[in-house]
């Protein structure tokens, strides 16, 4: 349901946003725009209409209506698989893992991996997250008096977390090499290729991905060795993600993942498990610097909860309500997966409009989260909106929804809240005039140019 008006709406400055297109674009113009910033192909009218359709080489639709999205993501899930473009971009890195697989192959993998992300297992990993946050405090503190790129720091922090919960017992793993290979592939894979747009087969080389593909090949071999070595010995202490995946099996069939399936899913979790959380944290810190009053209130909350202790734990999460609302609002304004694409398998109808087999059906989450019929003052930073009551479930999709909702959503939210609380309790963050980040989506919605802030130790 739409939210009630807020007395301050439309009176305050707005945080950075993407200028959406106001004129129709042809195929080549769309391709050029998509390679620079994928969100620049979204028409501004998509923030005011339930559905927008057109033809750019092939028929396409953008869907922003919560009822239609529920139909796509829940009621008719199998009719709207991920688009071929998405699969072609990601398959060389993560194979037929959970993120790409469809139908029965996806379902058994989901059943086998779900226990690894239970509330208990995620809560057990809170100390790893808080320890990584404290190491980040030490790194930032070493730069006192200088502006710090918090985006780079958050990428380092969240990779520190995901590598620790994945390879906690494998000291021989070159974690920096894994990180570099993944970063290279993310940058190159996100560059929409004409080959992908026109559906040419995977075996035709994509020139922009050949160099990064070699690094990913080496990373896969490294992950295979780690999986096989871990399978031969018993884990000590709290099981990490690799232990939990190795123990996983489909409760319906008893099927377990082989090494290749395990590796592809492990790499999926590593990529998703640090990239999206790093982005949520980066945009949260930018927004805290954008609104110092909110930042001060959140800092007081964090300090009250922390007390005389040195780190936060999982039991603190329910007490960090404002910090969670800041993260939720950052994910609304800057969703990491800000545009997702599906291909209709069968004829259907959405918002009273015909959907034909083969049509591209996009969910521009960036436009959905800023839709004028769903949100009051949609471009404004207002974390208090999350304390006013529920919004329509399908109006807010930072992690998707339905059966294919992100399996690591609770992991990411716990990590983001614990790290943000730690940082706010130790520093005051101040924006630098003229150095606002630029929201640019290639594969994910990143702060182009970084998030540069002054960090004052407290």
Secondary structure per residue as TSV (DSSP state, phi and psi in degrees):
chain	resnum	aa	ss	phi	psi
A	1	X	-	360.0	146.5
A	2	X	-	-60.6	149.7
A	3	X	-	-83.8	157.3
A	4	X	-	-70.5	148.7
A	5	X	-	-59.4	152.2
A	6	X	-	-110.0	138.4
A	7	X	T	-61.9	-19.9
A	8	X	T	-98.3	2.9
A	9	X	T	-61.9	144.8
A	10	X	T	64.0	18.8
A	11	X	S	-115.5	-12.3
A	12	X	S	-107.9	156.6
A	13	X	-	-63.4	158.1
A	14	X	-	-109.3	145.6
A	15	X	-	-69.1	168.4
A	16	X	-	-58.0	147.6
A	17	X	-	-148.0	168.1
A	18	X	-	-90.1	127.4
A	19	X	-	-72.2	116.5
A	20	X	-	-85.3	155.6
A	21	X	B	-74.8	142.0
A	22	X	-	-115.1	-4.8
A	23	X	S	-125.8	147.3
A	24	X	-	-58.8	148.4
A	25	X	-	-123.7	141.5
A	26	X	-	-82.4	-176.8
A	27	X	H	-61.2	-52.1
A	28	X	H	-67.8	-39.6
A	29	X	H	-63.8	-40.2
A	30	X	H	-63.5	-41.2
A	31	X	H	-65.0	-45.3
A	32	X	H	-60.2	-43.7
A	33	X	H	-64.8	-42.9
A	34	X	H	-63.7	-34.6
A	35	X	H	-73.9	-20.4
A	36	X	H	-92.3	-46.9
A	37	X	-	-158.3	108.0
A	38	X	G	-58.1	-30.8
A	39	X	G	-70.7	-16.5
A	40	X	G	-72.2	-6.0
A	41	X	G	-89.1	-7.2
A	42	X	S	-77.4	125.7
A	43	X	B	-73.8	143.4
A	44	X	G	-57.7	-30.1
A	45	X	G	-64.0	-18.2
A	46	X	G	-66.6	-15.8
A	47	X	G	-88.9	5.0
A	48	X	T	-133.2	-12.6
A	49	X	S	-116.1	153.4
A	50	X	S	-72.6	-24.0
A	51	X	E	-160.5	140.6
A	52	X	E	-129.3	134.8
A	53	X	E	-128.4	157.9
A	54	X	E	-171.6	-170.4
A	55	X	E	-139.9	122.1
A	56	X	S	-133.2	79.8
A	57	X	S	87.5	-46.8
A	58	X	S	-142.9	165.5
A	59	X	E	-67.6	138.3
A	60	X	E	-141.1	157.6
A	61	X	E	-139.5	141.4
A	62	X	E	-111.9	127.6
A	63	X	E	-114.6	124.9
A	64	X	-	-124.7	2.1
A	65	X	-	-84.1	122.6
A	66	X	H	-56.4	-38.1
A	67	X	H	-64.4	-41.8
A	68	X	H	-68.1	-36.1
A	69	X	H	-67.0	-37.5
A	70	X	H	-61.5	-40.5
A	71	X	I	-61.8	-44.1
A	72	X	I	-67.6	-45.0
A	73	X	I	-91.2	-16.2
A	74	X	I	-126.7	-59.7
A	75	X	I	-75.0	-34.0
A	76	X	T	-125.5	42.3
A	77	X	G	-51.8	-47.3
A	78	X	G	-69.7	-15.4
A	79	X	G	-82.3	-10.7
A	80	X	E	-128.7	67.6
A	81	X	E	-70.4	163.8
A	82	X	E	-56.2	147.4
A	83	X	-	-69.4	158.0
A	84	X	H	-61.9	-34.5
A	85	X	H	-61.0	-46.0
A	86	X	H	-61.0	-46.1
A	87	X	H	-64.6	-41.7
A	88	X	H	-64.0	-34.6
A	89	X	H	-69.4	-38.5
A	90	X	H	-102.5	-22.5
A	91	X	H	-57.3	-39.2
A	92	X	H	-60.4	-24.7
A	93	X	H	-94.2	-41.1
A	94	X	H	-123.7	13.1
A	95	X	T	54.4	-146.8
A	96	X	T	-95.8	51.3
A	97	X	S	-79.9	-176.3
A	98	X	T	-52.2	-38.1
A	99	X	T	-67.2	-29.9
A	100	X	T	-106.7	-35.7
A	101	X	-	-57.2	153.4
A	102	X	-	-127.1	164.3
A	103	X	H	57.8	-138.7
A	104	X	H	-62.9	-34.4
A	105	X	H	-66.9	-35.2
A	106	X	H	-71.2	-42.8
A	107	X	H	-61.8	-43.2
A	108	X	H	-69.6	-34.8
A	109	X	H	-66.0	-40.2
A	110	X	H	-62.9	-44.4
A	111	X	H	-63.5	-36.2
A	112	X	H	-73.9	-31.8
A	113	X	H	-95.0	-18.3
A	114	X	G	-54.9	-42.4
A	115	X	G	-59.2	-28.6
A	116	X	G	-62.7	-24.5
A	117	X	G	-109.5	26.4
A	118	X	S	-64.9	161.0
A	119	X	H	-56.8	-42.9
A	120	X	H	-62.4	-46.9
A	121	X	H	-66.4	-40.1
A	122	X	H	-65.8	-43.1
A	123	X	H	-60.0	-37.0
A	124	X	H	-63.4	-19.7
A	125	X	T	-92.1	-0.7
A	126	X	H	-57.0	-41.1
A	127	X	H	-59.8	-35.1
A	128	X	H	-62.5	-41.4
A	129	X	H	-67.2	-44.5
A	130	X	H	-68.0	-37.4
A	131	X	H	-63.9	-40.2
A	132	X	H	-64.1	-37.5
A	133	X	H	-63.8	-39.9
A	134	X	H	-65.9	-38.4
A	135	X	H	-63.9	-34.2
A	136	X	H	-67.8	-40.6
A	137	X	H	-55.3	-43.1
A	138	X	H	-65.3	-40.8
A	139	X	H	-64.9	-46.7
A	140	X	H	-64.6	-39.1
A	141	X	H	-61.2	-26.9
A	142	X	T	-71.3	-12.0
A	143	X	T	-107.1	22.4
A	144	X	T	-53.3	131.6
A	145	X	T	94.1	-6.0
A	146	X	S	-124.0	149.0
A	147	X	-	-65.8	145.3
A	148	X	E	-122.6	136.7
A	149	X	E	-83.1	98.9
A	150	X	H	-69.8	-21.5
A	151	X	H	-65.0	-47.7
A	152	X	H	-59.8	-40.5
A	153	X	H	-65.0	-39.8
A	154	X	H	-70.5	-36.0
A	155	X	H	-61.5	-44.0
A	156	X	H	-64.2	-41.2
A	157	X	H	-65.2	-49.3
A	158	X	H	-71.6	-28.8
A	159	X	H	-71.0	-35.0
A	160	X	H	-56.1	-45.4
A	161	X	H	-65.3	-52.9
A	162	X	H	-66.9	-34.2
A	163	X	H	-71.0	-33.6
A	164	X	H	-71.0	-40.4
A	165	X	H	-80.8	-7.2
A	166	X	H	-102.1	-44.6
A	167	X	S	-121.9	42.1
A	168	X	T	-59.8	-27.7
A	169	X	T	-108.6	7.7
A	170	X	-	-110.7	82.9
A	171	X	T	-69.3	-17.2
A	172	X	T	-81.9	-4.8
A	173	X	-	-74.5	129.1
A	174	X	-	-84.1	89.9
A	175	X	H	-66.2	-33.8
A	176	X	H	-66.2	-35.4
A	177	X	H	-66.8	-40.7
A	178	X	H	-61.5	-45.5
A	179	X	H	-61.7	-46.2
A	180	X	H	-62.8	-42.4
A	181	X	H	-63.7	-42.6
A	182	X	H	-65.8	-43.5
A	183	X	H	-60.5	-44.0
A	184	X	H	-59.9	-44.0
A	185	X	H	-68.8	-39.7
A	186	X	H	-59.0	-44.4
A	187	X	H	-62.9	-46.7
A	188	X	H	-77.2	-39.0
A	189	X	H	-65.5	-29.1
A	190	X	T	-76.4	-10.1
A	191	X	S	-79.7	103.1
A	192	X	-	-56.8	126.4
A	193	X	-	-102.2	143.9
A	194	X	H	-56.5	-35.4
A	195	X	H	-58.6	-41.4
A	196	X	H	-72.0	-42.9
A	197	X	H	-56.8	-40.0
A	198	X	T	-94.7	9.3
A	199	X	T	71.0	26.7
A	200	X	-	-67.6	148.9
A	201	X	-	-64.1	158.4
A	202	X	T	-61.6	-28.5
A	203	X	T	-73.4	-11.4
A	204	X	S	-79.7	121.0
A	205	X	-	-62.2	139.3
A	206	X	-	-96.0	109.3
A	207	X	G	-53.5	-39.3
A	208	X	G	-69.8	-12.4
A	209	X	G	-108.5	-3.2
A	210	X	H	-67.5	-41.0
A	211	X	H	-67.7	-50.2
A	212	X	H	-66.0	-27.7
A	213	X	H	-62.7	-33.0
A	214	X	H	-66.2	-40.0
A	215	X	H	-66.1	-38.3
A	216	X	H	-67.4	-35.3
A	217	X	H	-61.4	-43.0
A	218	X	H	-65.6	-38.1
A	219	X	H	-65.4	-38.8
A	220	X	H	-63.1	-41.4
A	221	X	H	-62.6	-41.0
A	222	X	H	-62.7	-44.5
A	223	X	H	-65.2	-39.3
A	224	X	H	-58.1	-44.6
A	225	X	H	-64.6	-40.5
A	226	X	H	-64.2	-41.5
A	227	X	H	-64.0	-46.9
A	228	X	H	-66.4	-36.9
A	229	X	H	-68.6	-41.6
A	230	X	H	-67.1	-35.4
A	231	X	H	-63.3	-20.0
A	232	X	T	-90.6	-7.0
A	233	X	S	-136.4	154.2
A	234	X	-	-79.1	141.4
A	235	X	-	-77.9	146.2
A	236	X	-	-106.6	143.0
A	237	X	S	75.3	-155.2
A	238	X	S	-67.3	126.0
A	239	X	-	-64.3	139.3
A	240	X	-	-92.1	-176.0
A	241	X	H	-61.8	-38.8
A	242	X	H	-64.9	-41.7
A	243	X	H	-58.5	-45.6
A	244	X	H	-66.3	-37.5
A	245	X	H	-69.4	-38.8
A	246	X	H	-63.9	-31.2
A	247	X	H	-82.4	-12.5
A	248	X	-	-74.7	145.0
A	249	X	-	-149.6	154.4
A	250	X	-	-69.4	116.2
A	251	X	T	-64.1	-19.2
A	252	X	T	-85.2	-33.4
A	253	X	T	-119.0	-15.5
A	254	X	-	78.6	4.3
A	255	X	-	-69.8	137.8
A	256	X	-	-115.7	157.3
A	257	X	-	-75.8	140.3
A	258	X	-	-80.8	179.0
A	259	X	H	-59.9	-43.8
A	260	X	H	-64.5	-42.4
A	261	X	H	-66.1	-40.9
A	262	X	H	-62.4	-45.2
A	263	X	H	-63.2	-44.4
A	264	X	H	-63.2	-39.7
A	265	X	H	-71.9	-37.0
A	266	X	H	-61.4	-44.7
A	267	X	H	-65.6	-35.0
A	268	X	H	-60.4	-46.6
A	269	X	H	-67.3	-35.2
A	270	X	H	-65.8	-46.2
A	271	X	H	-63.0	-54.5
A	272	X	H	-69.4	-32.2
A	273	X	H	-74.7	-15.0
A	274	X	H	-116.9	-35.6
A	275	X	H	-63.1	-51.4
A	276	X	H	-68.5	-39.7
A	277	X	H	-69.3	-37.4
A	278	X	H	-60.6	-39.1
A	279	X	H	-68.5	-44.0
A	280	X	H	-58.9	-42.2
A	281	X	H	-68.5	-42.8
A	282	X	H	-60.3	-47.9
A	283	X	H	-68.6	-33.9
A	284	X	H	-62.6	-42.7
A	285	X	H	-67.7	-39.5
A	286	X	H	-58.9	-44.8
A	287	X	H	-68.5	-34.3
A	288	X	H	-65.0	-39.1
A	289	X	H	-70.3	-33.2
A	290	X	H	-64.5	-35.5
A	291	X	-	-125.1	85.3
A	292	X	H	-58.9	-29.9
A	293	X	H	-66.1	-43.4
A	294	X	H	-63.1	-42.5
A	295	X	H	-58.9	-45.7
A	296	X	H	-62.3	-41.0
A	297	X	H	-65.4	-40.7
A	298	X	H	-67.0	-38.6
A	299	X	H	-61.4	-43.1
A	300	X	H	-62.7	-41.2
A	301	X	H	-59.3	-47.1
A	302	X	H	-61.6	-43.9
A	303	X	H	-68.5	-37.3
A	304	X	H	-63.3	-40.8
A	305	X	H	-72.0	-40.3
A	306	X	H	-70.0	-39.2
A	307	X	T	61.0	-132.0
A	308	X	T	-93.2	2.6
A	309	X	-	-75.8	165.3
A	310	X	S	-94.2	-19.3
A	311	X	S	-150.4	158.0
A	312	X	-	-84.1	158.6
A	313	X	-	-134.8	179.0
A	314	X	G	-61.3	-31.3
A	315	X	G	-67.6	-16.4
A	316	X	G	-79.8	-17.7
A	317	X	G	-56.0	-45.1
A	318	X	G	-63.8	-19.4
A	319	X	G	-88.9	-9.2
A	320	X	-	-101.1	53.9
A	321	X	H	-63.9	-45.2
A	322	X	H	-67.0	-41.1
A	323	X	H	-63.6	-39.2
A	324	X	H	-63.4	-38.9
A	325	X	H	-66.6	-34.7
A	326	X	H	-62.5	-43.8
A	327	X	H	-63.7	-44.3
A	328	X	H	-59.0	-41.9
A	329	X	H	-70.9	-35.0
A	330	X	H	-64.1	-39.8
A	331	X	H	-69.9	-26.2
A	332	X	H	-72.8	-49.0
A	333	X	H	-73.2	-33.1
A	334	X	T	-135.0	66.2
A	335	X	-	-63.6	131.3
A	336	X	S	-56.4	-48.0
A	337	X	S	-96.0	81.9
A	338	X	-	-82.3	-9.7
A	339	X	-	-152.1	123.6
A	340	X	E	-121.6	154.3
A	341	X	E	-128.7	138.6
A	342	X	E	-126.8	160.8
A	343	X	E	-122.0	121.6
A	344	X	E	-68.1	129.7
A	345	X	-	-86.3	-37.3
A	346	X	S	-130.3	164.6
A	347	X	-	-63.3	142.4
A	348	X	E	-154.5	-179.2
A	349	X	E	-137.8	129.1
A	350	X	E	-129.2	129.0
A	351	X	T	53.5	35.1
A	352	X	T	74.6	10.1
A	353	X	E	-111.8	142.1
A	354	X	E	-70.9	131.7
A	355	X	E	-113.1	125.1
A	356	X	-	-102.6	152.7
A	357	X	T	-55.6	132.9
A	358	X	T	94.2	-13.0
A	359	X	-	-63.3	143.0
A	360	X	E	-85.3	125.1
A	361	X	E	-118.7	110.7
A	362	X	E	-100.8	147.6
A	363	X	E	-114.4	97.4
A	364	X	-	-80.1	84.6
A	365	X	H	-58.7	-32.9
A	366	X	H	-58.1	-45.0
A	367	X	H	-72.4	-38.7
A	368	X	H	-58.2	-45.0
A	369	X	T	-72.0	-11.5
A	370	X	T	-120.9	24.7
A	371	X	-	-77.3	131.0
A	372	X	T	-70.7	-19.4
A	373	X	T	-88.3	-9.9
A	374	X	T	-113.1	-23.7
A	375	X	S	-132.6	138.0
A	376	X	T	-78.3	133.1
A	377	X	T	47.9	60.8
A	378	X	T	-64.3	-25.0
A	379	X	T	-91.1	0.1
A	380	X	S	-90.8	151.5
A	381	X	-	-86.8	105.9
A	382	X	-	-137.5	81.0
A	383	X	G	-60.4	-22.8
A	384	X	G	-67.1	-16.9
A	385	X	G	-61.2	-25.9
A	386	X	G	-79.3	-7.5
A	387	X	G	-98.7	-0.7
A	388	X	S	-94.0	-3.4
A	389	X	-	131.6	173.4
A	390	X	-	-76.0	147.4
A	391	X	-	-104.1	165.0
A	392	X	-	-57.8	129.9
A	393	X	G	-54.9	-35.2
A	394	X	G	-95.4	14.1
A	395	X	G	-96.1	-8.0
A	396	X	-	-137.1	107.2
A	397	X	-	-131.7	51.1
A	398	X	T	-65.2	-24.9
A	399	X	T	-117.5	17.0
A	400	X	-	74.2	-163.0
A	401	X	-	-166.4	-178.5
A	402	X	G	73.6	-165.8
A	403	X	G	-57.9	-26.0
A	404	X	G	-99.1	20.5
A	405	X	S	-56.7	145.7
A	406	X	-	-52.8	124.2
A	407	X	T	-67.3	-23.6
A	408	X	T	-100.5	18.6
A	409	X	H	-59.7	-45.4
A	410	X	H	-67.1	-35.4
A	411	X	H	-60.5	-48.5
A	412	X	H	-65.0	-42.6
A	413	X	H	-67.9	-41.7
A	414	X	H	-60.3	-46.0
A	415	X	H	-61.6	-46.5
A	416	X	H	-62.6	-44.1
A	417	X	H	-66.9	-43.9
A	418	X	H	-64.8	-41.7
A	419	X	H	-70.7	-44.2
A	420	X	H	-63.1	-41.9
A	421	X	H	-60.8	-42.2
A	422	X	H	-61.8	-46.8
A	423	X	H	-66.6	-42.7
A	424	X	H	-66.9	-28.9
A	425	X	H	-74.2	-16.4
A	426	X	H	-111.0	-20.6
A	427	X	E	-136.9	155.7
A	428	X	E	-105.8	126.5
A	429	X	E	-104.3	129.6
A	430	X	E	-125.7	133.1
A	431	X	E	-67.5	151.6
A	432	X	-	-107.9	122.0
A	433	X	T	-58.5	132.0
A	434	X	T	82.5	4.0
A	435	X	-	-122.5	36.9
A	436	X	-	-66.4	143.1
A	437	X	-	-70.6	156.8
A	438	X	E	-110.2	117.5
A	439	X	E	-71.2	111.6
A	440	X	E	-129.8	127.2
A	441	X	E	-106.8	120.3
A	442	X	S	-106.7	-70.5
A	443	X	S	-105.2	-36.9
A	444	X	S	-130.2	166.6
A	445	X	E	-86.6	98.3
A	446	X	E	-102.7	154.3
A	447	X	E	-83.0	92.8
A	448	X	E	-59.3	132.7
A	449	X	T	88.9	-7.4
A	450	X	-	89.1	170.9
A	451	X	-	-112.0	93.1
A	452	X	E	-92.8	118.8
A	453	X	E	-135.1	152.2
A	454	X	E	-79.6	134.4
A	455	X	E	-120.1	104.8
A	456	X	E	-96.0	116.0
A	457	X	E	-64.8	146.0
A	458	X	-	-117.3	360.0
